[in-house]
Amino acid sequence: MLNFDYYNPTRIIFGKDIYKRLPEQIELVTASKKILLTYGGGSIFKNGVYDEVIKALEGFEVVLFGGIEPNPEYDTLMKAVELVKKENISFVLAVGGGSVIDGTKFIVSAAKYEGNPWDVLLRKEGSVFTDAIPFGTVLTLPATGSEMNSGAVISNSPLKEKRTMGGSFAFPKFSFLDPKVIESLPKRQIANGITDAFMHTLEQYLTYPTDNFLQERIAEGILSTLIEIGEKVIENPKDHVLASNLMWCATMALNGTLRAGVVYDWSTHMIAHELTALYGIDHARTLAIIAPSLYRIKSANKKEKLIQLGQRVFGLETPTEEMVVQKIESFFHAINIATRLSDYTEAYEGTAEEIKKRFEERNWLAMGERGDLTPDEVFEIVKMSY
Amino acid sequence: MLNFDYYNPTRIIFGKDIYKRLPEQIELVTASKKILLTYGGGSIFKNGVYDEVIKALEGFEVVLFGGIEPNPEYDTLMKAVELVKKENISFVLAVGGGSVIDGTKFIVSAAKYEGNPWDVLLRKEGSVFTDAIPFGTVLTLPATGSEMNSGAVISNSPLKEKRTMGGSFAFPKFSFLDPKVIESLPKRQIANGITDAFMHTLEQYLTYPTDNFLQERIAEGILSTLIEIGEKVIENPKDHVLASNLMWCATMALNGTLRAGVVYDWSTHMIAHELTALYGIDHARTLAIIAPSLYRIKSANKKEKLIQLGQRVFGLETPTEEMVVQKIESFFHAINIATRLSDYTEAYEGTAEEIKKRFEERNWLAMGERGDLTPDEVFEIVKMSY
């Protein structure tokens, strides 16, 4: 087992009829009755979440900031930073999915920062966030795990940049997880959420063995649960058992538990990001496009874990690596996630060359759990995914 | 899945050569260079932990308080409370096992309390701990999980009382877990630690299904890991893989993860406590004495989970409840934990009557996950355990 740090101070309030506890949780953090509520494209006005939250917040002065994009934009968020300063806000409540929560992590950190926040995202020397205005979340879409971690991805379209930020200061103080929000999601988004959680787990599992037996079993537990409930929750999103298990799996998949003492490999994410950049394909779907090919090309590196996955999760007695990759593909297909680039765009020719070029231009040094993924292999992986 | 709150702000620093990071972690909490170091019977002076910790704490003024008992005593701990006040201590480092850590939770809470701390443990109206001096831990014995939770059990022998305390204020700020400490433990204590972690898990698992699929799988993951490593780690405590997996399982078994969204049943603990009180048998061993009989008497209540345990953890295709209980007993025997009261005392006659009487005198209302365990059943369980 590798050395590790584990730290996660976010309080989770999980279940039915929980929003009435919002005031109690906010009052633990701030004495002010004035809060900023951040949201995205406005689905919270249609699915009833806004009404329920506002009802719970009776007695609070709620300043609204909406319009945070699916890939939250620096320019948009900076308007919220101004608002926070102007209104002297001491607590922010993010009501939304991963993008709203990621965007809010930036807002609360930038609002406490003296210099140019973009310098921090560029990792300019001496530019770091060290503090943030406290914030909490009401999750409306189980997928990214942002509700219980301290990381965020921020886009800057004018500069064609996508940058990460995070740190201990950026954990939500609390997150409210009511599985009822799944009821009103389009089937497509539920499938994306399942895929996101599944792939977050695989990125921290399909590497080489580091003998953290418990963490491996927890990862296998998330994968087995997602396989058990995946198709059913898409068909029956009002089923509390199915919805609550999906919601909790998505949170647990990226709250720091799985990475304790293991090696991880986020290269599927890194390659897949380029497909979203090029073609606007949903993030989760780009992961399902890239992962099978990556596992095939790097199967020698991931052999032991692929076999273990086949045996423990897919119930195969004597699996080959290829049999396990096919099982992963079959799971994606079962939840209506297509796994070929050509399922999403006709203009796929040249994609492998383009992505290889992008990686080379960035002076790519090391990708994969052994740091041995080459630009040529990236080319092969993308080409195999057509 | 039941509604739940999950909150655990303790930072875990896990692995080899970690104590050098003690100053960094203390400095995150206090500016003072004067700390109190609490410990137990002095094993830390023999196993090298004290020397390593003191070396890491160069530049700190370390006030020592030793002699915290295996069942930490109120009178002893109150002497530490006086010392904390006299020396104006702003940070306490507990170096020890569960008893030292439990005792330290009381010390740091009582030191911030104006009234009589015993009133708090008696739950007298208006008497509550709400704050504590910050503290961290260096764990020397994997077993109780106290290093990553906010609960403690405090004894008051003159009053023949054993009382619990806890709350958000009583989480350690950090805990250092170096599996190397297992090397120097007597085999008997390693076996006790395995049993403790195993039983903490079963108490939160062997109830009735609440459809928290992931939490069930995490519990099964801890049990499977303990079965996989149990015998081996007793034989090879210097093996880092075995030692680190035991240490992490023991922490995860009682850090709040397993109880999220499920029902639990601590009645094995409650009955077993009486055996320690009557005969001074090690806590872990009393659990192994009571559990099999309790599962037999209450097998109808626990049927679904017993069968699931047999299938998923013990690999039985079509188990009966009795087959699974026998597997649990076999595991205890494999790690040299005897499971009969008569293995520990010749004077066992009358124990069932005595324990039944004790429960009746306390106006016992509800025990077990369905609140239906009767004093007569307690009698049957203890008698069956002779």
Chai-1 contact restraints between the chains, C-beta under 6 A:
chainA,res_idxA,chainB,res_idxB,connection_type,confidence,min_distance_angstrom,max_distance_angstrom,comment,restraint_id
A,M1,B,S244,contact,1.0,0.0,6.0,A-B,restraint_1
A,N3,B,G15,contact,1.0,0.0,6.0,A-B,restraint_2
A,F4,B,F14,contact,1.0,0.0,6.0,A-B,restraint_3
A,D5,B,I13,contact,1.0,0.0,6.0,A-B,restraint_4
A,Y6,B,I12,contact,1.0,0.0,6.0,A-B,restraint_5
A,Y7,B,R11,contact,1.0,0.0,6.0,A-B,restraint_6
A,P9,B,P9,contact,1.0,0.0,6.0,A-B,restraint_7
A,R11,B,Y7,contact,1.0,0.0,6.0,A-B,restraint_8
A,I12,B,Y6,contact,1.0,0.0,6.0,A-B,restraint_9
A,I13,B,D5,contact,1.0,0.0,6.0,A-B,restraint_10
A,F14,B,F4,contact,1.0,0.0,6.0,A-B,restraint_11
A,G15,B,N3,contact,1.0,0.0,6.0,A-B,restraint_12
A,D211,B,V241,contact,1.0,0.0,6.0,A-B,restraint_13
A,F213,B,T225,contact,1.0,0.0,6.0,A-B,restraint_14
A,F213,B,N245,contact,1.0,0.0,6.0,A-B,restraint_15
A,L214,B,G221,contact,1.0,0.0,6.0,A-B,restraint_16
A,L214,B,T225,contact,1.0,0.0,6.0,A-B,restraint_17
A,L214,B,W248,contact,1.0,0.0,6.0,A-B,restraint_18
A,L214,B,C249,contact,1.0,0.0,6.0,A-B,restraint_19
A,R217,B,G221,contact,1.0,0.0,6.0,A-B,restraint_20
A,I218,B,I218,contact,1.0,0.0,6.0,A-B,restraint_21
A,I218,B,G221,contact,1.0,0.0,6.0,A-B,restraint_22
A,G221,B,L214,contact,1.0,0.0,6.0,A-B,restraint_23
A,G221,B,R217,contact,1.0,0.0,6.0,A-B,restraint_24
A,G221,B,I218,contact,1.0,0.0,6.0,A-B,restraint_25
A,G221,B,G221,contact,1.0,0.0,6.0,A-B,restraint_26
A,T225,B,F213,contact,1.0,0.0,6.0,A-B,restraint_27
A,T225,B,L214,contact,1.0,0.0,6.0,A-B,restraint_28
A,V241,B,D211,contact,1.0,0.0,6.0,A-B,restraint_29
A,S244,B,M1,contact,1.0,0.0,6.0,A-B,restraint_30
A,N245,B,F213,contact,1.0,0.0,6.0,A-B,restraint_31
A,W248,B,L214,contact,1.0,0.0,6.0,A-B,restraint_32
A,C249,B,L214,contact,1.0,0.0,6.0,A-B,restraint_33
